[in-house]
Amino acid sequence: MEYKHLPSFLLWFGILSMISALIWITAAILINPGFDFYTGALSQLGSPGANFPWVYNVGLMFTSVLLFIFAISLLLHSVNRIESAGSSFLMIAALFLALIGIYHGGTYPHDFVSLWFFILADIAIITWGIGLALHNLAWSGYILLVAAISTGAGFGLNWPSSAELETFGTAAIATWAVLMIIFLRGKSVVPAGSA
């Protein structure tokens, strides 16, 4: 593979990260038949009382690596400093995703790192949307619409369980990743700051 095709290839890690999250979380649910999706939190799957909590925790850490690589691909495709900042926010969000697995449910930092993973991912989406507005208003509108709907629904609706809210947040990130891949696939890479 030639180096010039590497950024476009790395974009697919956005999809791989979402598939990875789905596989690991589904596996953790299957080996924990007592888990109630409609009343519990996904973090219960990685808590000490769960069956094989390492499945959930290691799965999040593995997924965070894929998400970090996707963030790198976005950075390589950035055409202005705002988009570069959005990519950096996603890199930090990926680190926080790993920290959710390290500081599993029941540990003191868990709630903090869980909340900030979603906040940082939301900031990444909004920042990329703003950056896109400088050169493509239509796609900027799509991205900012995803951010507005996901943030509004996340904070505005009364979610019966944390697991449902976490799944919704993950679906919003996945939707954004798909939109970014569609928009950036096949585009030539321009050094950041040149536009």
Beta strands, then each sheet from edge to edge (+ up, - down):
end
